[in-house]
Amino acid sequence: MDYLIRPVRADEWLRMKELRLVALADPVAPVAFLETTEQALARPDSFWQERTAGVSHGTSARQFVAETLDGELVGTVVVLVEAVGERDIFGTEITAPQAHLVGVFVRAEHRGVGLTERLFEAAVDWAWTLEAPPVERVRLYVHQDNPRAQGFYRKIGFVATGLVAPLDNKAGGVDLEMELVRAA
């Protein structure tokens, strides 16, 4: 099957809400996402509209989707640009311009065909194009109990930094930071 990898459009908020709910129902969701299905369902439509609009254009965040030839959205990844002096979702101060990948998901029936690699390629390539200031690294967090994801990230070049972030969500444990540094 062939896929189109592209940025999400602002008017696709309902489709993105539906894809997020599918992601949150996945068996690995408790260690992959900081949000639950119940929390997502409680959000008003305005949240989903603003969220999708905020990642559809601009240079502070971008969401990429994988779409089948018949128009089904089957995968996604979000790139958050983190500026020096800001604080990340764990409260740590950002010390270098960087991008943070979050919300990685591919529907189960579309896994194993290279789709996640293509989503990551689009996300990382977009991050490297940012110039004001240029992104020095792309990072992500992966739960300590998610070896499948850890293996995938290592396979595409991410390395563990040694930084861990304790979680206070339902899964508990810690998230491990991994990074991909821009080639010199």
Residue pairs with C-beta under 8 A, 6 or more apart in sequence:
1 68
1 69
1 110
1 113
2 68
2 69
3 66
3 67
3 68
3 69
3 74
3 75
3 110
3 115
3 118
4 66
4 67
4 69
5 64
5 65
5 66
5 67
5 118
5 119
5 121
5 122
6 64
6 65
6 67
6 122
7 55
7 56
7 57
7 62
7 63
7 64
7 65
8 16
8 52
8 55
8 56
8 63
8 64
8 65
8 76
9 52
9 56
10 49
10 52
10 53
10 56
10 57
12 52
12 56
12 65
12 73
13 45
13 48
13 49
13 51
13 52
13 53
14 45
14 48
15 73
16 48
16 51
16 52
16 63
16 65
16 73
16 76
17 40
17 48
19 65
19 73
19 76
19 105
20 40
20 103
20 105
21 37
21 40
21 41
22 105
22 107
23 29
23 32
23 33
23 76
23 103
23 105
24 33
24 35
24 36
24 37
24 40
25 37
26 32
26 105
26 108
28 146
28 148
28 149
29 36
29 37
30 169
30 170
30 171
31 143
31 145
31 146
31 171
31 173
32 104
32 105
32 143
32 146
32 149
33 103
34 89
34 167
34 169
36 169
36 170
52 63
54 60
54 61
55 61
55 62
55 63
55 78
56 62
56 63
59 81
59 130
59 132
60 80
60 81
61 78
61 79
61 80
61 81
62 78
62 79
62 123
62 126
63 76
63 77
63 78
63 79
63 103
64 76
64 77
64 78
64 79
64 119
64 122
64 123
64 126
65 73
65 75
65 76
66 73
66 74
66 75
66 76
66 106
66 110
66 115
66 118
66 119
67 73
67 74
68 74
68 110
74 106
74 107
74 109
74 110
74 115
75 105
75 106
75 107
75 110
75 115
75 116
75 119
76 103
76 104
76 105
76 119
77 101
77 102
77 103
77 104
77 105
77 119
77 120
77 122
77 123
78 101
78 102
78 103
78 123
79 99
79 100
79 101
79 123
79 126
79 127
79 138
80 99
80 100
80 101
80 102
81 97
81 98
81 99
81 100
81 127
81 130
81 135
82 88
82 94
82 97
82 98
82 99
82 100
83 94
83 97
84 94
84 95
84 96
84 97
84 133
85 93
85 94
86 93
86 94
87 93
87 94
88 94
88 100
90 165
92 165
96 136
96 137
97 130
97 133
97 134
97 135
97 136
98 135
98 136
98 137
98 138
98 139
99 123
99 124
99 127
99 130
99 135
99 137
99 138
99 139
100 138
100 139
100 140
101 120
101 123
101 124
101 138
101 139
101 140
102 140
104 116
104 119
104 120
104 140
104 149
106 115
106 116
106 119
116 152
117 156
120 156
123 138
124 138
124 180
127 135
127 138
128 134
128 135
128 182
134 182
135 182
136 181
136 182
137 179
137 180
137 181
137 182
138 179
138 180
139 161
139 177
139 178
139 179
139 180
140 153
140 158
140 177
140 178
140 179
141 165
141 175
141 176
141 177
141 178
142 149
142 150
142 153
142 175
142 176
142 178
143 149
143 167
143 171
143 173
143 174
143 175
143 176
144 164
144 173
144 174
144 175
144 176
145 171
145 173
150 176
150 178
153 178
154 178
156 180
157 180
158 178
158 179
158 180
159 178
159 179
159 180
160 176
160 177
160 178
161 177
161 178
161 179
162 177
163 176
163 177
164 174
164 175
164 176
164 177
165 174
165 175
165 177
166 173
166 174
167 173
167 174
167 175
